[in-house]
Amino acid sequence: MSVIIKDIPKSNNEIIRIEVSEFKGMDLINIRIWYQAFDAGGNMVYKPTQKGVAINVSQYEELRDGIEKINNYLQDKKSGATLQE
């Protein structure tokens, strides 16, 4: 079972989907590009590409730390400062 956390528009026919899913008994954070396609009934659906990354939920804190560092970098860049470790 997958839980969609957020869909981020990438282009007119692609999204970046963030979801939490299970694979072979492991809970994963999956960040992947999905594209628009039509199913057998002619309905538009999104299908995943191979472009993306899946990490174990046990690595969430490291992912969050990385995102916080991106935020700090962007704030520093905006203010003209340099990135500090």
Summary of the structure (lengths in Angstrom):
residues: 85
radius of gyration: 16.5
end to end distance: 37.5
largest distance: 54.1
contacts: 182
relative contact order: 0.15
helix: 27%
strand: 53%
